[in-house]
Amino acid sequence: MAKKKNKFVLKPWCWYCEREFEDEKVLMQHQKAKHFKCKHCPRKLNTAGGLAVHVQQVHKLDPDK
């Protein structure tokens, strides 16, 4: 009788749209392109916090919640 090992692998996933990705690098590229893009200029930021600071400092606006 062969033994089965339950292998549970957590893949990186996007908290914003709940998609799974093969690795952290691809996840970061996705988030930067889709979720951390400034609505007021072409700038793309690496984090939600970075985007919020950018909008406040550069555009003098309150960031979207």
Predicted model as a PDB file, atoms N, CA, C, CB and O in Angstrom, pLDDT in the B-factor column:
MODEL        1                                                                  
ATOM      1  N   MET A   1       0.842  -1.176   0.000  1.00 54.00           N  
ATOM      2  CA  MET A   1       0.000   0.000   0.000  1.00 54.00           C  
ATOM      3  C   MET A   1       0.888   1.240   0.000  1.00 54.00           C  
ATOM      4  CB  MET A   1      -0.958  -0.003   1.217  1.00 54.00           C  
ATOM      5  O   MET A   1       1.761   1.377   0.857  1.00 54.00           O  
ATOM      6  N   ALA A   2       0.676   2.127  -0.939  1.00 57.00           N  
ATOM      7  CA  ALA A   2       1.475   3.350  -1.040  1.00 57.00           C  
ATOM      8  C   ALA A   2       0.945   4.412  -0.084  1.00 57.00           C  
ATOM      9  CB  ALA A   2       1.471   3.883  -2.486  1.00 57.00           C  
ATOM     10  O   ALA A   2      -0.260   4.595   0.090  1.00 57.00           O  
ATOM     11  N   LYS A   3       1.899   5.099   0.522  1.00 59.00           N  
ATOM     12  CA  LYS A   3       1.512   6.172   1.426  1.00 59.00           C  
ATOM     13  C   LYS A   3       1.337   7.464   0.636  1.00 59.00           C  
ATOM     14  CB  LYS A   3       2.563   6.352   2.547  1.00 59.00           C  
ATOM     15  O   LYS A   3       2.138   7.789  -0.239  1.00 59.00           O  
ATOM     16  N   LYS A   4       0.294   8.180   0.957  1.00 61.00           N  
ATOM     17  CA  LYS A   4       0.084   9.480   0.343  1.00 61.00           C  
ATOM     18  C   LYS A   4       0.477  10.551   1.341  1.00 61.00           C  
ATOM     19  CB  LYS A   4      -1.387   9.658  -0.115  1.00 61.00           C  
ATOM     20  O   LYS A   4       0.093  10.502   2.510  1.00 61.00           O  
ATOM     21  N   LYS A   5       1.235  11.504   0.876  1.00 67.00           N  
ATOM     22  CA  LYS A   5       1.581  12.637   1.718  1.00 67.00           C  
ATOM     23  C   LYS A   5       0.705  13.810   1.297  1.00 67.00           C  
ATOM     24  CB  LYS A   5       3.104  12.991   1.608  1.00 67.00           C  
ATOM     25  O   LYS A   5       0.626  14.169   0.122  1.00 67.00           O  
ATOM     26  N   ASN A   6       0.063  14.381   2.278  1.00 69.00           N  
ATOM     27  CA  ASN A   6      -0.719  15.582   1.991  1.00 69.00           C  
ATOM     28  C   ASN A   6       0.232  16.757   1.967  1.00 69.00           C  
ATOM     29  CB  ASN A   6      -1.856  15.799   3.041  1.00 69.00           C  
ATOM     30  O   ASN A   6       0.777  17.158   2.996  1.00 69.00           O  
ATOM     31  N   LYS A   7       0.423  17.297   0.794  1.00 76.00           N  
ATOM     32  CA  LYS A   7       1.331  18.423   0.634  1.00 76.00           C  
ATOM     33  C   LYS A   7       0.493  19.673   0.412  1.00 76.00           C  
ATOM     34  CB  LYS A   7       2.331  18.191  -0.548  1.00 76.00           C  
ATOM     35  O   LYS A   7      -0.191  19.805  -0.604  1.00 76.00           O  
ATOM     36  N   PHE A   8       0.554  20.574   1.362  1.00 77.00           N  
ATOM     37  CA  PHE A   8      -0.217  21.807   1.313  1.00 77.00           C  
ATOM     38  C   PHE A   8       0.731  22.946   1.012  1.00 77.00           C  
ATOM     39  CB  PHE A   8      -0.984  22.054   2.640  1.00 77.00           C  
ATOM     40  O   PHE A   8       1.598  23.279   1.821  1.00 77.00           O  
ATOM     41  N   VAL A   9       0.560  23.546  -0.167  1.00 78.00           N  
ATOM     42  CA  VAL A   9       1.446  24.617  -0.587  1.00 78.00           C  
ATOM     43  C   VAL A   9       0.643  25.908  -0.681  1.00 78.00           C  
ATOM     44  CB  VAL A   9       2.126  24.282  -1.943  1.00 78.00           C  
ATOM     45  O   VAL A   9      -0.350  25.987  -1.404  1.00 78.00           O  
ATOM     46  N   LEU A  10       1.083  26.906   0.051  1.00 86.00           N  
ATOM     47  CA  LEU A  10       0.444  28.215  -0.041  1.00 86.00           C  
ATOM     48  C   LEU A  10       1.138  29.030  -1.120  1.00 86.00           C  
ATOM     49  CB  LEU A  10       0.486  28.957   1.322  1.00 86.00           C  
ATOM     50  O   LEU A  10       2.347  29.258  -1.063  1.00 86.00           O  
ATOM     51  N   LYS A  11       0.373  29.459  -2.086  1.00 92.00           N  
ATOM     52  CA  LYS A  11       0.916  30.307  -3.138  1.00 92.00           C  
ATOM     53  C   LYS A  11       0.659  31.761  -2.748  1.00 92.00           C  
ATOM     54  CB  LYS A  11       0.281  29.969  -4.534  1.00 92.00           C  
ATOM     55  O   LYS A  11      -0.319  32.056  -2.062  1.00 92.00           O  
ATOM     56  N   PRO A  12       1.537  32.669  -3.184  1.00 94.00           N  
ATOM     57  CA  PRO A  12       1.268  34.082  -2.936  1.00 94.00           C  
ATOM     58  C   PRO A  12      -0.053  34.481  -3.600  1.00 94.00           C  
ATOM     59  CB  PRO A  12       2.434  34.965  -3.461  1.00 94.00           C  
ATOM     60  O   PRO A  12      -0.333  34.076  -4.728  1.00 94.00           O  
ATOM     61  N   TRP A  13      -0.857  35.274  -2.898  1.00 94.00           N  
ATOM     62  CA  TRP A  13      -2.131  35.696  -3.457  1.00 94.00           C  
ATOM     63  C   TRP A  13      -2.351  37.177  -3.216  1.00 94.00           C  
ATOM     64  CB  TRP A  13      -3.277  34.885  -2.859  1.00 94.00           C  
ATOM     65  O   TRP A  13      -1.816  37.769  -2.279  1.00 94.00           O  
ATOM     66  N   CYS A  14      -3.157  37.751  -4.094  1.00 94.00           N  
ATOM     67  CA  CYS A  14      -3.448  39.177  -4.047  1.00 94.00           C  
ATOM     68  C   CYS A  14      -4.607  39.425  -3.094  1.00 94.00           C  
ATOM     69  CB  CYS A  14      -3.771  39.725  -5.457  1.00 94.00           C  
ATOM     70  O   CYS A  14      -5.709  38.911  -3.286  1.00 94.00           O  
ATOM     71  N   TRP A  15      -4.341  40.214  -2.072  1.00 91.00           N  
ATOM     72  CA  TRP A  15      -5.343  40.538  -1.072  1.00 91.00           C  
ATOM     73  C   TRP A  15      -6.488  41.338  -1.684  1.00 91.00           C  
ATOM     74  CB  TRP A  15      -4.711  41.314   0.077  1.00 91.00           C  
ATOM     75  O   TRP A  15      -7.610  41.283  -1.181  1.00 91.00           O  
ATOM     76  N   TYR A  16      -6.232  42.071  -2.744  1.00 90.00           N  
ATOM     77  CA  TYR A  16      -7.227  42.958  -3.350  1.00 90.00           C  
ATOM     78  C   TYR A  16      -8.202  42.229  -4.259  1.00 90.00           C  
ATOM     79  CB  TYR A  16      -6.539  44.038  -4.130  1.00 90.00           C  
ATOM     80  O   TYR A  16      -9.390  42.552  -4.263  1.00 90.00           O  
ATOM     81  N   CYS A  17      -7.736  41.265  -5.022  1.00 94.00           N  
ATOM     82  CA  CYS A  17      -8.634  40.573  -5.957  1.00 94.00           C  
ATOM     83  C   CYS A  17      -8.650  39.056  -5.753  1.00 94.00           C  
ATOM     84  CB  CYS A  17      -8.228  40.886  -7.385  1.00 94.00           C  
ATOM     85  O   CYS A  17      -9.320  38.340  -6.497  1.00 94.00           O  
ATOM     86  N   GLU A  18      -7.924  38.569  -4.762  1.00 93.00           N  
ATOM     87  CA  GLU A  18      -7.899  37.159  -4.346  1.00 93.00           C  
ATOM     88  C   GLU A  18      -7.396  36.186  -5.413  1.00 93.00           C  
ATOM     89  CB  GLU A  18      -9.270  36.746  -3.933  1.00 93.00           C  
ATOM     90  O   GLU A  18      -7.764  35.012  -5.408  1.00 93.00           O  
ATOM     91  N   ARG A  19      -6.552  36.676  -6.329  1.00 95.00           N  
ATOM     92  CA  ARG A  19      -5.924  35.797  -7.314  1.00 95.00           C  
ATOM     93  C   ARG A  19      -4.662  35.186  -6.730  1.00 95.00           C  
ATOM     94  CB  ARG A  19      -5.599  36.566  -8.612  1.00 95.00           C  
ATOM     95  O   ARG A  19      -3.973  35.821  -5.932  1.00 95.00           O  
ATOM     96  N   GLU A  20      -4.357  33.958  -7.121  1.00 95.00           N  
ATOM     97  CA  GLU A  20      -3.119  33.293  -6.710  1.00 95.00           C  
ATOM     98  C   GLU A  20      -2.071  33.463  -7.799  1.00 95.00           C  
ATOM     99  CB  GLU A  20      -3.364  31.786  -6.417  1.00 95.00           C  
ATOM    100  O   GLU A  20      -2.395  33.570  -8.982  1.00 95.00           O  
ATOM    101  N   PHE A  21      -0.797  33.488  -7.374  1.00 95.00           N  
ATOM    102  CA  PHE A  21       0.317  33.650  -8.299  1.00 95.00           C  
ATOM    103  C   PHE A  21       1.391  32.623  -7.990  1.00 95.00           C  
ATOM    104  CB  PHE A  21       0.893  35.076  -8.222  1.00 95.00           C  
ATOM    105  O   PHE A  21       1.474  32.107  -6.875  1.00 95.00           O  
ATOM    106  N   GLU A  22       2.212  32.333  -8.992  1.00 93.00           N  
ATOM    107  CA  GLU A  22       3.245  31.322  -8.836  1.00 93.00           C  
ATOM    108  C   GLU A  22       4.348  31.742  -7.865  1.00 93.00           C  
ATOM    109  CB  GLU A  22       3.846  31.006 -10.176  1.00 93.00           C  
ATOM    110  O   GLU A  22       4.871  30.913  -7.120  1.00 93.00           O  
ATOM    111  N   ASP A  23       4.701  33.030  -7.874  1.00 94.00           N  
ATOM    112  CA  ASP A  23       5.738  33.478  -6.941  1.00 94.00           C  
ATOM    113  C   ASP A  23       5.514  34.938  -6.564  1.00 94.00           C  
ATOM    114  CB  ASP A  23       7.143  33.292  -7.556  1.00 94.00           C  
ATOM    115  O   ASP A  23       4.688  35.633  -7.156  1.00 94.00           O  
ATOM    116  N   GLU A  24       6.260  35.378  -5.577  1.00 94.00           N  
ATOM    117  CA  GLU A  24       6.135  36.722  -5.012  1.00 94.00           C  
ATOM    118  C   GLU A  24       6.420  37.814  -6.052  1.00 94.00           C  
ATOM    119  CB  GLU A  24       7.083  36.877  -3.826  1.00 94.00           C  
ATOM    120  O   GLU A  24       5.777  38.863  -6.043  1.00 94.00           O  
ATOM    121  N   LYS A  25       7.378  37.569  -6.941  1.00 95.00           N  
ATOM    122  CA  LYS A  25       7.756  38.563  -7.947  1.00 95.00           C  
ATOM    123  C   LYS A  25       6.592  38.850  -8.885  1.00 95.00           C  
ATOM    124  CB  LYS A  25       8.975  38.082  -8.750  1.00 95.00           C  
ATOM    125  O   LYS A  25       6.320  40.010  -9.195  1.00 95.00           O  
ATOM    126  N   VAL A  26       5.907  37.818  -9.336  1.00 95.00           N  
ATOM    127  CA  VAL A  26       4.765  37.979 -10.231  1.00 95.00           C  
ATOM    128  C   VAL A  26       3.621  38.690  -9.501  1.00 95.00           C  
ATOM    129  CB  VAL A  26       4.295  36.602 -10.768  1.00 95.00           C  
ATOM    130  O   VAL A  26       2.940  39.533 -10.085  1.00 95.00           O  
ATOM    131  N   LEU A  27       3.414  38.355  -8.240  1.00 94.00           N  
ATOM    132  CA  LEU A  27       2.395  39.024  -7.432  1.00 94.00           C  
ATOM    133  C   LEU A  27       2.670  40.519  -7.340  1.00 94.00           C  
ATOM    134  CB  LEU A  27       2.336  38.412  -6.028  1.00 94.00           C  
ATOM    135  O   LEU A  27       1.757  41.326  -7.515  1.00 94.00           O  
ATOM    136  N   MET A  28       3.906  40.895  -7.070  1.00 92.00           N  
ATOM    137  CA  MET A  28       4.265  42.306  -6.945  1.00 92.00           C  
ATOM    138  C   MET A  28       4.059  43.045  -8.269  1.00 92.00           C  
ATOM    139  CB  MET A  28       5.722  42.446  -6.483  1.00 92.00           C  
ATOM    140  O   MET A  28       3.584  44.181  -8.275  1.00 92.00           O  
ATOM    141  N   GLN A  29       4.409  42.415  -9.379  1.00 93.00           N  
ATOM    142  CA  GLN A  29       4.195  43.034 -10.694  1.00 93.00           C  
ATOM    143  C   GLN A  29       2.706  43.261 -10.941  1.00 93.00           C  
ATOM    144  CB  GLN A  29       4.794  42.154 -11.816  1.00 93.00           C  
ATOM    145  O   GLN A  29       2.307  44.306 -11.455  1.00 93.00           O  
ATOM    146  N   HIS A  30       1.897  42.289 -10.576  1.00 94.00           N  
ATOM    147  CA  HIS A  30       0.443  42.390 -10.730  1.00 94.00           C  
ATOM    148  C   HIS A  30      -0.113  43.546  -9.903  1.00 94.00           C  
ATOM    149  CB  HIS A  30      -0.234  41.073 -10.318  1.00 94.00           C  
ATOM    150  O   HIS A  30      -0.877  44.368 -10.410  1.00 94.00           O  
ATOM    151  N   GLN A  31       0.272  43.606  -8.628  1.00 93.00           N  
ATOM    152  CA  GLN A  31      -0.259  44.638  -7.750  1.00 93.00           C  
ATOM    153  C   GLN A  31       0.170  46.030  -8.194  1.00 93.00           C  
ATOM    154  CB  GLN A  31       0.187  44.390  -6.320  1.00 93.00           C  
ATOM    155  O   GLN A  31      -0.621  46.972  -8.157  1.00 93.00           O  
ATOM    156  N   LYS A  32       1.394  46.151  -8.605  1.00 91.00           N  
ATOM    157  CA  LYS A  32       1.893  47.447  -9.065  1.00 91.00           C  
ATOM    158  C   LYS A  32       1.125  47.915 -10.303  1.00 91.00           C  
ATOM    159  CB  LYS A  32       3.402  47.365  -9.372  1.00 91.00           C  
ATOM    160  O   LYS A  32       0.790  49.094 -10.421  1.00 91.00           O  
ATOM    161  N   ALA A  33       0.851  46.998 -11.213  1.00 92.00           N  
ATOM    162  CA  ALA A  33       0.161  47.343 -12.458  1.00 92.00           C  
ATOM    163  C   ALA A  33      -1.332  47.568 -12.259  1.00 92.00           C  
ATOM    164  CB  ALA A  33       0.373  46.254 -13.483  1.00 92.00           C  
ATOM    165  O   ALA A  33      -1.920  48.429 -12.914  1.00 92.00           O  
ATOM    166  N   LYS A  34      -1.950  46.807 -11.364  1.00 93.00           N  
ATOM    167  CA  LYS A  34      -3.409  46.837 -11.254  1.00 93.00           C  
ATOM    168  C   LYS A  34      -3.927  47.626 -10.054  1.00 93.00           C  
ATOM    169  CB  LYS A  34      -3.929  45.440 -11.180  1.00 93.00           C  
ATOM    170  O   LYS A  34      -4.964  48.281 -10.161  1.00 93.00           O  
ATOM    171  N   HIS A  35      -3.242  47.584  -8.926  1.00 93.00           N  
ATOM    172  CA  HIS A  35      -3.816  48.104  -7.694  1.00 93.00           C  
ATOM    173  C   HIS A  35      -3.118  49.337  -7.137  1.00 93.00           C  
ATOM    174  CB  HIS A  35      -3.803  47.045  -6.670  1.00 93.00           C  
ATOM    175  O   HIS A  35      -3.724  50.076  -6.361  1.00 93.00           O  
ATOM    176  N   PHE A  36      -1.884  49.581  -7.501  1.00 93.00           N  
ATOM    177  CA  PHE A  36      -1.141  50.702  -6.934  1.00 93.00           C  
ATOM    178  C   PHE A  36      -0.773  51.723  -7.997  1.00 93.00           C  
ATOM    179  CB  PHE A  36       0.114  50.205  -6.239  1.00 93.00           C  
ATOM    180  O   PHE A  36       0.321  52.286  -7.965  1.00 93.00           O  
ATOM    181  N   LYS A  37      -1.672  51.965  -8.936  1.00 93.00           N  
ATOM    182  CA  LYS A  37      -1.461  52.896 -10.030  1.00 93.00           C  
ATOM    183  C   LYS A  37      -2.164  54.211  -9.678  1.00 93.00           C  
ATOM    184  CB  LYS A  37      -1.991  52.308 -11.384  1.00 93.00           C  
ATOM    185  O   LYS A  37      -3.338  54.214  -9.310  1.00 93.00           O  
ATOM    186  N   CYS A  38      -1.455  55.299  -9.792  1.00 94.00           N  
ATOM    187  CA  CYS A  38      -2.021  56.610  -9.483  1.00 94.00           C  
ATOM    188  C   CYS A  38      -3.065  56.984 -10.534  1.00 94.00           C  
ATOM    189  CB  CYS A  38      -0.908  57.689  -9.414  1.00 94.00           C  
ATOM    190  O   CYS A  38      -2.833  56.843 -11.735  1.00 94.00           O  
ATOM    191  N   LYS A  39      -4.222  57.465 -10.060  1.00 93.00           N  
ATOM    192  CA  LYS A  39      -5.298  57.877 -10.964  1.00 93.00           C  
ATOM    193  C   LYS A  39      -5.047  59.257 -11.562  1.00 93.00           C  
ATOM    194  CB  LYS A  39      -6.629  57.873 -10.228  1.00 93.00           C  
ATOM    195  O   LYS A  39      -5.709  59.657 -12.519  1.00 93.00           O  
ATOM    196  N   HIS A  40      -4.080  59.984 -10.989  1.00 95.00           N  
ATOM    197  CA  HIS A  40      -3.859  61.368 -11.378  1.00 95.00           C  
ATOM    198  C   HIS A  40      -2.634  61.575 -12.266  1.00 95.00           C  
ATOM    199  CB  HIS A  40      -3.727  62.204 -10.157  1.00 95.00           C  
ATOM    200  O   HIS A  40      -2.464  62.647 -12.847  1.00 95.00           O  
ATOM    201  N   CYS A  41      -1.782  60.560 -12.375  1.00 96.00           N  
ATOM    202  CA  CYS A  41      -0.582  60.646 -13.201  1.00 96.00           C  
ATOM    203  C   CYS A  41      -0.136  59.224 -13.565  1.00 96.00           C  
ATOM    204  CB  CYS A  41       0.560  61.425 -12.457  1.00 96.00           C  
ATOM    205  O   CYS A  41      -0.732  58.264 -13.076  1.00 96.00           O  
ATOM    206  N   PRO A  42       0.873  59.061 -14.391  1.00 95.00           N  
ATOM    207  CA  PRO A  42       1.297  57.715 -14.821  1.00 95.00           C  
ATOM    208  C   PRO A  42       2.062  56.902 -13.768  1.00 95.00           C  
ATOM    209  CB  PRO A  42       2.155  57.841 -16.033  1.00 95.00           C  
ATOM    210  O   PRO A  42       2.422  55.754 -14.029  1.00 95.00           O  
ATOM    211  N   ARG A  43       2.310  57.465 -12.606  1.00 95.00           N  
ATOM    212  CA  ARG A  43       3.144  56.805 -11.591  1.00 95.00           C  
ATOM    213  C   ARG A  43       2.519  55.514 -11.083  1.00 95.00           C  
ATOM    214  CB  ARG A  43       3.389  57.745 -10.422  1.00 95.00           C  
ATOM    215  O   ARG A  43       1.309  55.446 -10.866  1.00 95.00           O  
ATOM    216  N   LYS A  44       3.353  54.480 -10.891  1.00 93.00           N  
ATOM    217  CA  LYS A  44       2.952  53.200 -10.308  1.00 93.00           C  
ATOM    218  C   LYS A  44       3.807  52.972  -9.072  1.00 93.00           C  
ATOM    219  CB  LYS A  44       3.107  52.017 -11.337  1.00 93.00           C  
ATOM    220  O   LYS A  44       5.033  53.063  -9.138  1.00 93.00           O  
ATOM    221  N   LEU A  45       3.169  52.675  -7.945  1.00 92.00           N  
ATOM    222  CA  LEU A  45       3.875  52.495  -6.692  1.00 92.00           C  
ATOM    223  C   LEU A  45       3.896  51.026  -6.278  1.00 92.00           C  
ATOM    224  CB  LEU A  45       3.235  53.342  -5.601  1.00 92.00           C  
ATOM    225  O   LEU A  45       3.094  50.227  -6.761  1.00 92.00           O  
ATOM    226  N   ASN A  46       4.824  50.676  -5.377  1.00 89.00           N  
ATOM    227  CA  ASN A  46       4.984  49.283  -4.959  1.00 89.00           C  
ATOM    228  C   ASN A  46       4.015  48.847  -3.867  1.00 89.00           C  
ATOM    229  CB  ASN A  46       6.380  49.066  -4.485  1.00 89.00           C  
ATOM    230  O   ASN A  46       3.766  47.651  -3.713  1.00 89.00           O  
ATOM    231  N   THR A  47       3.459  49.794  -3.102  1.00 89.00           N  
ATOM    232  CA  THR A  47       2.573  49.436  -1.995  1.00 89.00           C  
ATOM    233  C   THR A  47       1.391  50.399  -1.934  1.00 89.00           C  
ATOM    234  CB  THR A  47       3.343  49.443  -0.657  1.00 89.00           C  
ATOM    235  O   THR A  47       1.437  51.490  -2.501  1.00 89.00           O  
ATOM    236  N   ALA A  48       0.337  49.985  -1.241  1.00 89.00           N  
ATOM    237  CA  ALA A  48      -0.822  50.850  -1.039  1.00 89.00           C  
ATOM    238  C   ALA A  48      -0.427  52.073  -0.215  1.00 89.00           C  
ATOM    239  CB  ALA A  48      -1.965  50.078  -0.345  1.00 89.00           C  
ATOM    240  O   ALA A  48      -0.879  53.184  -0.491  1.00 89.00           O  
ATOM    241  N   GLY A  49       0.407  51.869   0.786  1.00 93.00           N  
ATOM    242  CA  GLY A  49       0.878  52.982   1.605  1.00 93.00           C  
ATOM    243  C   GLY A  49       1.678  53.982   0.792  1.00 93.00           C  
ATOM    244  O   GLY A  49       1.527  55.192   0.962  1.00 93.00           O  
ATOM    245  N   GLY A  50       2.523  53.482  -0.085  1.00 94.00           N  
ATOM    246  CA  GLY A  50       3.314  54.349  -0.956  1.00 94.00           C  
ATOM    247  C   GLY A  50       2.419  55.167  -1.878  1.00 94.00           C  
ATOM    248  O   GLY A  50       2.686  56.343  -2.123  1.00 94.00           O  
ATOM    249  N   LEU A  51       1.363  54.549  -2.387  1.00 94.00           N  
ATOM    250  CA  LEU A  51       0.418  55.254  -3.244  1.00 94.00           C  
ATOM    251  C   LEU A  51      -0.304  56.349  -2.456  1.00 94.00           C  
ATOM    252  CB  LEU A  51      -0.600  54.268  -3.850  1.00 94.00           C  
ATOM    253  O   LEU A  51      -0.481  57.460  -2.956  1.00 94.00           O  
ATOM    254  N   ALA A  52      -0.715  56.042  -1.236  1.00 94.00           N  
ATOM    255  CA  ALA A  52      -1.412  57.025  -0.404  1.00 94.00           C  
ATOM    256  C   ALA A  52      -0.527  58.241  -0.133  1.00 94.00           C  
ATOM    257  CB  ALA A  52      -1.851  56.386   0.923  1.00 94.00           C  
ATOM    258  O   ALA A  52      -0.978  59.382  -0.240  1.00 94.00           O  
ATOM    259  N   VAL A  53       0.732  57.990   0.218  1.00 95.00           N  
ATOM    260  CA  VAL A  53       1.669  59.091   0.483  1.00 95.00           C  
ATOM    261  C   VAL A  53       1.891  59.910  -0.788  1.00 95.00           C  
ATOM    262  CB  VAL A  53       3.022  58.545   1.015  1.00 95.00           C  
ATOM    263  O   VAL A  53       1.906  61.140  -0.739  1.00 95.00           O  
ATOM    264  N   HIS A  54       2.062  59.240  -1.913  1.00 96.00           N  
ATOM    265  CA  HIS A  54       2.258  59.922  -3.202  1.00 96.00           C  
ATOM    266  C   HIS A  54       1.091  60.861  -3.498  1.00 96.00           C  
ATOM    267  CB  HIS A  54       2.413  58.891  -4.344  1.00 96.00           C  
ATOM    268  O   HIS A  54       1.302  62.023  -3.843  1.00 96.00           O  
ATOM    269  N   VAL A  55      -0.137  60.363  -3.365  1.00 95.00           N  
ATOM    270  CA  VAL A  55      -1.325  61.168  -3.676  1.00 95.00           C  
ATOM    271  C   VAL A  55      -1.404  62.384  -2.751  1.00 95.00           C  
ATOM    272  CB  VAL A  55      -2.610  60.313  -3.547  1.00 95.00           C  
ATOM    273  O   VAL A  55      -1.741  63.482  -3.195  1.00 95.00           O  
ATOM    274  N   GLN A  56      -1.094  62.189  -1.471  1.00 96.00           N  
ATOM    275  CA  GLN A  56      -1.139  63.303  -0.519  1.00 96.00           C  
ATOM    276  C   GLN A  56      -0.058  64.340  -0.804  1.00 96.00           C  
ATOM    277  CB  GLN A  56      -0.988  62.782   0.904  1.00 96.00           C  
ATOM    278  O   GLN A  56      -0.336  65.539  -0.824  1.00 96.00           O  
ATOM    279  N   GLN A  57       1.160  63.889  -1.023  1.00 96.00           N  
ATOM    280  CA  GLN A  57       2.278  64.815  -1.164  1.00 96.00           C  
ATOM    281  C   GLN A  57       2.364  65.455  -2.547  1.00 96.00           C  
ATOM    282  CB  GLN A  57       3.561  64.101  -0.867  1.00 96.00           C  
ATOM    283  O   GLN A  57       2.607  66.657  -2.652  1.00 96.00           O  
ATOM    284  N   VAL A  58       2.172  64.690  -3.586  1.00 96.00           N  
ATOM    285  CA  VAL A  58       2.352  65.205  -4.943  1.00 96.00           C  
ATOM    286  C   VAL A  58       1.095  65.918  -5.447  1.00 96.00           C  
ATOM    287  CB  VAL A  58       2.721  64.065  -5.894  1.00 96.00           C  
ATOM    288  O   VAL A  58       1.179  66.995  -6.037  1.00 96.00           O  
ATOM    289  N   HIS A  59      -0.060  65.314  -5.211  1.00 96.00           N  
ATOM    290  CA  HIS A  59      -1.295  65.852  -5.754  1.00 96.00           C  
ATOM    291  C   HIS A  59      -2.104  66.652  -4.715  1.00 96.00           C  
ATOM    292  CB  HIS A  59      -2.140  64.720  -6.303  1.00 96.00           C  
ATOM    293  O   HIS A  59      -3.118  67.261  -5.055  1.00 96.00           O  
ATOM    294  N   LYS A  60      -1.659  66.649  -3.467  1.00 95.00           N  
ATOM    295  CA  LYS A  60      -2.310  67.393  -2.378  1.00 95.00           C  
ATOM    296  C   LYS A  60      -3.792  66.989  -2.231  1.00 95.00           C  
ATOM    297  CB  LYS A  60      -2.199  68.919  -2.635  1.00 95.00           C  
ATOM    298  O   LYS A  60      -4.656  67.836  -2.004  1.00 95.00           O  
ATOM    299  N   LEU A  61      -4.065  65.686  -2.364  1.00 95.00           N  
ATOM    300  CA  LEU A  61      -5.412  65.151  -2.252  1.00 95.00           C  
ATOM    301  C   LEU A  61      -5.474  64.075  -1.170  1.00 95.00           C  
ATOM    302  CB  LEU A  61      -5.876  64.584  -3.597  1.00 95.00           C  
ATOM    303  O   LEU A  61      -4.448  63.499  -0.807  1.00 95.00           O  
ATOM    304  N   ASP A  62      -6.662  63.806  -0.661  1.00 90.00           N  
ATOM    305  CA  ASP A  62      -6.836  62.689   0.258  1.00 90.00           C  
ATOM    306  C   ASP A  62      -6.897  61.414  -0.566  1.00 90.00           C  
ATOM    307  CB  ASP A  62      -8.121  62.860   1.137  1.00 90.00           C  
ATOM    308  O   ASP A  62      -7.613  61.358  -1.566  1.00 90.00           O  
ATOM    309  N   PRO A  63      -6.151  60.382  -0.158  1.00 76.00           N  
ATOM    310  CA  PRO A  63      -6.185  59.124  -0.918  1.00 76.00           C  
ATOM    311  C   PRO A  63      -7.536  58.434  -0.777  1.00 76.00           C  
ATOM    312  CB  PRO A  63      -5.064  58.181  -0.448  1.00 76.00           C  
ATOM    313  O   PRO A  63      -8.224  58.598   0.231  1.00 76.00           O  
ATOM    314  N   ASP A  64      -7.911  57.660  -1.798  1.00 71.00           N  
ATOM    315  CA  ASP A  64      -9.146  56.860  -1.727  1.00 71.00           C  
ATOM    316  C   ASP A  64      -9.002  55.815  -0.654  1.00 71.00           C  
ATOM    317  CB  ASP A  64      -9.469  56.194  -3.085  1.00 71.00           C  
ATOM    318  O   ASP A  64      -7.910  55.295  -0.422  1.00 71.00           O  
ATOM    319  N   LYS A  65     -10.079  55.512  -0.012  1.00 57.00           N  
ATOM    320  CA  LYS A  65     -10.029  54.485   1.044  1.00 57.00           C  
ATOM    321  C   LYS A  65     -10.248  53.125   0.466  1.00 57.00           C  
ATOM    322  CB  LYS A  65     -11.065  54.754   2.126  1.00 57.00           C  
ATOM    323  O   LYS A  65     -10.242  52.135   1.198  1.00 57.00           O  
TER     324      LYS A  65                                                      
ENDMDL                                                                          
END                                                                             
